[in-house]
Amino acid sequence: MRKKSRIETDLAAGVFAGKKTVELWRDPKNHPITSLIEIVHPDLNPFADVGVRIFAKDLRLQPLGQVKSGTAFNMLNASELPGDAILYEASSGNTVTAEGLLTDREVVAYVSPGTPEDKMELPQLFGVQVIETLNGIQKARTKGAEEGNANLDQYKNPANPEFFQRVIGPQIWNQTNHSITLFCTGLGTTGTMIGISNYLKGENPDIRTVGVIVKEGDSVPGVRTKKRLEEVSLPWQDAIDASQTVGEYDSYEKSLGLIRKASILAGPSSGFALHGLHQELNSLEKHGELEGLKNRFGEIVAVFPILDDPRFYIKRYFELLPKSFFKPIKKE
């Protein structure tokens, strides 16, 4: 009989040990609940005086360090793939990186031209083959349909939003003491919005959901313009009550505000979601509709997600924002 180890798996204590360590560590059901952080600086919540509380749900703080680890696990788990199938995925970072982390299969990523080099190096770090190309979604679908290949296709795979509906939606609902009245996020693969909206509206149909779309001609990592959303097959239009359009400059500026005034390492798509939330609240206030969103405590509780890290886009901050935003380096 094997002598018991001094250290054994204890999920309640956050201990993963033994032969099944990797299997247990990968499974989102064993992950700790991610933080919900109130945004209190008046520049980041200028609506506090009218009863609005804004919270950031930090979805980066998962064991694999990024938001799509649960999505990738869900899609891999729901797919019956041949043992040696090569995975093809259109992704500029998170999803394909998670697939590289979660499977021993060969993974190939199609990324859009102009993706920052630092961001393309991360999938390479995990053994992923990166191909910079146009029309990556269609190419991944075509290549994945060939014998011996597979394409999990995050843009139409229902296992993508199902993760957010099963795991993240309940967390937000419970963390807000069932008092959330508004949820806002950017639209990329749209899995985040669809899953969380489905759960929250199942609990309270009056919760307002707002999808944020990139201004045409601009580029914000992880989210899409209205034209590029046409490539997404998931039913995102059914999951939102309203939409806002936000440009690149405002996304990076709000991101910098979250970093400096809320001490949250939030990247441009996080600033994008917050700016879209501000626009929605401005519109509701202008039309006298804020009062109707108040919960049983007389508050409007708004939540947006932190989905990315600014460190992949540092060069772009300096290119896009005025030099006055940054203190110059001094030499002595």
C-alpha positions as CSV (number, residue, x, y, z in Angstrom):
1,M,0.0,0.0,0.0
2,R,1.4,3.4,-1.0
3,K,2.4,5.6,1.8
4,K,0.4,8.8,1.9
5,S,2.3,11.9,0.7
6,R,2.7,14.9,3.0
7,I,1.1,17.0,0.3
8,E,-2.2,15.8,-1.4
9,T,-4.7,17.6,-3.6
10,D,-6.9,19.8,-1.6
11,L,-9.0,22.0,-3.9
12,A,-10.5,23.9,-1.0
13,A,-7.0,25.0,0.0
14,G,-6.0,25.6,-3.6
15,V,-3.5,22.6,-3.7
16,F,-3.1,20.6,-6.9
17,A,-0.8,17.6,-6.4
18,G,-0.2,14.1,-7.6
19,K,-0.5,12.4,-11.0
20,K,-3.7,14.3,-11.9
21,T,-2.3,17.7,-11.1
22,V,-2.4,19.0,-14.7
23,E,-5.9,17.6,-15.3
24,L,-7.3,19.2,-12.2
25,W,-5.4,22.5,-12.8
26,R,-6.8,22.9,-16.3
27,D,-10.5,22.4,-15.3
28,P,-12.2,25.8,-14.7
29,K,-14.6,24.3,-12.2
30,N,-11.6,24.0,-9.8
31,H,-10.5,27.6,-10.3
32,P,-10.9,30.3,-7.6
33,I,-13.5,33.0,-8.1
34,T,-12.0,36.0,-9.9
35,S,-12.1,39.5,-8.3
36,L,-14.9,42.0,-8.6
37,I,-13.4,45.5,-8.0
38,E,-15.4,48.7,-7.5
39,I,-14.2,51.6,-9.5
40,V,-14.4,54.6,-7.2
41,H,-12.1,57.3,-8.8
42,P,-14.4,60.2,-9.9
43,D,-12.7,60.3,-13.4
44,L,-13.6,56.6,-13.9
45,N,-17.0,56.8,-12.3
46,P,-18.4,60.3,-12.9
47,F,-21.9,59.0,-12.2
48,A,-21.6,58.2,-8.5
49,D,-23.7,61.3,-7.6
50,V,-26.7,59.9,-9.4
51,G,-26.5,56.5,-7.7
52,V,-24.3,54.6,-10.2
53,R,-21.7,52.1,-8.9
54,I,-19.2,50.6,-11.4
55,F,-17.4,47.3,-10.9
56,A,-14.7,45.6,-12.9
57,K,-14.7,41.8,-13.1
58,D,-11.1,40.9,-13.5
59,L,-11.2,37.9,-15.8
60,R,-7.4,37.9,-16.3
61,L,-6.9,36.5,-12.8
62,Q,-7.4,32.9,-13.7
63,P,-4.8,30.1,-13.1
64,L,-3.7,30.2,-16.8
65,G,-3.4,34.0,-16.6
66,Q,-6.0,35.0,-19.2
67,V,-9.7,35.1,-20.0
68,K,-10.0,32.4,-22.7
69,S,-8.5,29.5,-20.7
70,G,-12.1,28.5,-19.7
71,T,-13.4,28.9,-23.2
72,A,-10.6,26.8,-24.7
73,F,-11.1,24.1,-22.1
74,N,-14.8,24.0,-22.7
75,M,-14.4,23.8,-26.5
76,L,-11.8,21.0,-26.3
77,N,-13.9,19.1,-23.8
78,A,-17.0,19.3,-25.9
79,S,-15.3,18.2,-29.1
80,E,-14.7,14.6,-30.2
81,L,-11.3,15.0,-32.0
82,P,-9.1,12.3,-33.5
83,G,-6.2,11.6,-31.2
84,D,-3.6,13.2,-33.6
85,A,-5.7,16.0,-35.1
86,I,-3.9,19.3,-35.8
87,L,-5.9,22.2,-34.4
88,Y,-6.4,25.3,-36.6
89,E,-7.8,28.5,-35.0
90,A,-8.2,32.1,-36.0
91,S,-7.0,34.0,-33.0
92,S,-4.5,36.8,-32.3
93,G,-3.7,35.6,-28.8
94,N,-5.8,34.4,-25.9
95,T,-7.8,31.5,-27.3
96,V,-5.0,30.0,-29.3
97,T,-2.5,30.5,-26.5
98,A,-4.9,28.7,-24.1
99,E,-5.3,25.9,-26.7
100,G,-1.6,25.6,-26.8
101,L,-1.5,25.3,-23.0
102,L,-4.3,22.9,-22.6
103,T,-3.5,20.3,-25.3
104,D,-0.5,18.3,-26.4
105,R,-1.7,18.5,-30.0
106,E,-0.1,20.6,-32.7
107,V,-1.9,24.0,-32.8
108,V,-1.8,26.5,-35.7
109,A,-2.9,30.1,-35.3
110,Y,-4.1,32.4,-38.1
111,V,-3.6,36.0,-36.9
112,S,-4.4,39.3,-38.6
113,P,-1.7,41.4,-40.2
114,G,-0.6,44.1,-37.9
115,T,-0.9,42.1,-34.7
116,P,1.8,43.4,-32.3
117,E,5.0,41.2,-32.5
118,D,5.0,40.8,-28.7
119,K,1.5,39.3,-28.8
120,M,2.5,36.9,-31.6
121,E,5.5,35.7,-29.6
122,L,3.3,34.5,-26.7
123,P,1.6,31.6,-28.7
124,Q,5.1,30.7,-30.0
125,L,6.3,30.4,-26.4
126,F,3.6,27.6,-26.0
127,G,4.6,25.8,-29.1
128,V,1.9,27.2,-31.4
129,Q,2.6,27.8,-35.2
130,V,1.7,31.4,-36.0
131,I,0.6,32.4,-39.5
132,E,0.0,36.0,-40.3
133,T,-2.8,36.3,-42.9
134,L,-6.0,37.8,-44.1
135,N,-9.4,36.0,-43.8
136,G,-8.1,33.9,-40.9
137,I,-11.5,32.7,-39.8
138,Q,-12.4,31.2,-43.2
139,K,-8.9,29.7,-43.7
140,A,-9.1,28.0,-40.2
141,R,-12.5,26.6,-41.1
142,T,-11.3,25.3,-44.5
143,K,-8.0,23.8,-43.2
144,G,-9.8,22.4,-40.1
145,A,-12.2,20.5,-42.4
146,E,-9.4,18.5,-44.0
147,E,-8.8,15.0,-42.9
148,G,-6.6,14.8,-39.9
149,N,-7.3,18.4,-38.9
150,A,-9.8,20.2,-36.7
151,N,-11.1,23.7,-36.1
152,L,-12.8,24.5,-32.7
153,D,-14.0,27.7,-34.3
154,Q,-14.6,30.1,-31.4
155,Y,-16.7,32.3,-33.6
156,K,-19.6,29.8,-33.9
157,N,-18.9,27.1,-31.2
158,P,-21.6,27.2,-28.6
159,A,-19.1,25.9,-26.0
160,N,-17.5,29.4,-26.1
161,P,-20.5,31.3,-24.6
162,E,-21.5,28.2,-22.5
163,F,-18.4,28.7,-20.3
164,F,-19.3,32.3,-19.5
165,Q,-22.9,31.3,-18.9
166,R,-22.0,28.4,-16.6
167,V,-19.1,29.9,-14.7
168,I,-18.7,33.7,-15.0
169,G,-22.4,34.8,-15.1
170,P,-23.2,33.1,-11.7
171,Q,-20.1,34.7,-10.2
172,I,-21.1,38.2,-11.2
173,W,-24.7,37.6,-10.0
174,N,-23.6,36.3,-6.6
175,Q,-20.8,38.8,-6.1
176,T,-23.2,41.7,-6.7
177,N,-25.7,40.2,-4.2
178,H,-28.1,39.7,-7.0
179,S,-28.3,43.5,-7.5
180,I,-26.6,44.1,-10.9
181,T,-28.6,46.2,-13.3
182,L,-26.3,46.8,-16.2
183,F,-23.6,44.7,-17.9
184,C,-21.3,46.1,-20.6
185,T,-18.5,44.4,-22.7
186,G,-16.8,44.6,-26.0
187,L,-17.9,42.3,-28.9
188,G,-15.2,40.1,-30.3
189,T,-16.1,36.4,-30.6
190,T,-19.1,37.6,-28.6
191,G,-18.9,34.6,-26.3
192,T,-18.4,36.7,-23.2
193,M,-21.6,38.8,-23.9
194,I,-23.8,35.9,-25.0
195,G,-22.9,33.7,-22.1
196,I,-23.1,36.3,-19.3
197,S,-26.2,37.9,-20.8
198,N,-28.0,34.6,-21.0
199,Y,-27.3,33.8,-17.3
200,L,-28.0,37.3,-15.9
201,K,-31.3,37.7,-17.9
202,G,-32.3,34.3,-16.8
203,E,-32.1,35.6,-13.2
204,N,-33.5,39.1,-14.0
205,P,-34.8,39.9,-17.5
206,D,-34.6,43.7,-16.6
207,I,-30.8,43.7,-16.5
208,R,-29.6,45.9,-19.4
209,T,-26.8,44.5,-21.6
210,V,-24.7,46.7,-23.7
211,G,-22.3,45.5,-26.5
212,V,-19.4,47.8,-27.5
213,I,-18.3,47.9,-31.2
214,V,-15.1,49.3,-32.6
215,K,-15.3,52.5,-34.6
216,E,-14.9,51.7,-38.3
217,G,-11.3,52.2,-39.4
218,D,-9.9,51.8,-35.9
219,S,-8.4,48.8,-34.2
220,V,-8.7,47.6,-30.6
221,P,-7.3,44.2,-29.7
222,G,-9.8,41.4,-29.2
223,V,-12.9,43.3,-30.3
224,R,-14.4,44.0,-33.7
225,T,-16.0,46.7,-36.0
226,K,-19.6,46.2,-37.1
227,K,-18.4,45.0,-40.5
228,R,-16.0,42.4,-38.9
229,L,-18.8,41.2,-36.6
230,E,-20.5,39.9,-39.8
231,E,-17.9,37.1,-39.6
232,V,-19.2,35.9,-36.3
233,S,-21.9,33.2,-36.4
234,L,-22.9,33.2,-32.7
235,P,-26.3,35.0,-32.1
236,W,-24.8,38.1,-30.3
237,Q,-27.6,40.4,-31.5
238,D,-30.1,38.5,-29.4
239,A,-27.9,39.0,-26.3
240,I,-27.8,42.8,-26.2
241,D,-30.3,45.6,-25.5
242,A,-28.1,48.4,-26.8
243,S,-24.7,49.0,-28.5
244,Q,-22.1,51.7,-28.3
245,T,-19.3,52.5,-30.7
246,V,-15.9,53.4,-29.3
247,G,-12.6,54.4,-31.0
248,E,-9.0,53.4,-30.5
249,Y,-7.9,56.6,-28.7
250,D,-10.6,56.5,-26.1
251,S,-9.9,52.8,-25.4
252,Y,-6.2,53.4,-24.7
253,E,-6.9,56.6,-22.7
254,K,-9.4,54.8,-20.4
255,S,-7.0,51.9,-20.1
256,L,-4.3,54.2,-18.8
257,G,-6.9,55.7,-16.4
258,L,-7.6,52.2,-15.0
259,I,-3.9,51.6,-14.6
260,R,-3.1,54.8,-12.9
261,K,-6.2,55.6,-10.9
262,A,-7.6,52.2,-10.0
263,S,-4.3,50.2,-9.8
264,I,-5.7,47.6,-12.3
265,L,-3.4,46.3,-15.1
266,A,-6.2,46.7,-17.7
267,G,-5.4,46.7,-21.4
268,P,-7.1,48.6,-24.3
269,S,-10.1,46.3,-24.6
270,S,-10.9,46.9,-20.9
271,G,-10.7,50.7,-21.4
272,F,-12.8,50.1,-24.5
273,A,-15.6,48.4,-22.4
274,L,-15.4,51.1,-19.7
275,H,-15.7,54.0,-22.2
276,G,-18.6,52.2,-23.9
277,L,-20.3,51.9,-20.4
278,H,-19.7,55.7,-19.8
279,Q,-21.3,56.5,-23.2
280,E,-24.3,54.3,-22.4
281,L,-24.8,55.9,-18.9
282,N,-24.5,59.4,-20.5
283,S,-27.2,58.5,-23.0
284,L,-29.5,57.0,-20.4
285,E,-29.0,60.1,-18.2
286,K,-29.7,62.5,-21.1
287,H,-33.0,60.7,-21.9
288,G,-34.0,60.5,-18.2
289,E,-33.9,56.7,-18.2
290,L,-31.3,56.1,-15.4
291,E,-34.0,56.0,-12.6
292,G,-35.6,53.0,-14.2
293,L,-32.4,51.0,-13.9
294,K,-32.2,51.3,-10.1
295,N,-32.2,48.1,-8.1
296,R,-34.0,47.3,-4.8
297,F,-31.2,49.3,-3.0
298,G,-31.8,52.4,-5.1
299,E,-28.6,51.9,-7.0
300,I,-27.5,51.3,-10.5
301,V,-24.9,48.5,-10.4
302,A,-22.9,48.3,-13.6
303,V,-20.3,45.7,-14.4
304,F,-17.7,45.5,-17.2
305,P,-14.9,42.9,-17.6
306,I,-11.1,43.3,-17.5
307,L,-10.1,41.1,-20.4
308,D,-6.6,42.0,-21.3
309,D,-3.1,43.1,-20.2
310,P,-1.5,46.4,-21.3
311,R,2.0,45.0,-21.5
312,F,1.5,43.5,-25.0
313,Y,0.6,47.0,-26.4
314,I,3.0,49.4,-24.7
315,K,4.4,50.6,-27.9
316,R,0.9,51.5,-29.1
317,Y,0.2,53.6,-26.0
318,F,3.2,55.8,-26.8
319,E,2.3,56.0,-30.5
320,L,-1.4,56.9,-29.9
321,L,-1.5,59.1,-26.8
322,P,0.1,62.6,-26.4
323,K,3.7,62.7,-25.1
324,S,2.4,64.8,-22.2
325,F,0.8,61.6,-20.8
326,F,4.3,60.2,-20.1
327,K,7.2,61.5,-18.0
328,P,10.3,61.5,-20.1
329,I,13.3,59.3,-19.2
330,K,16.1,61.4,-17.7
331,K,19.7,60.5,-17.9
332,E,22.3,61.5,-15.3
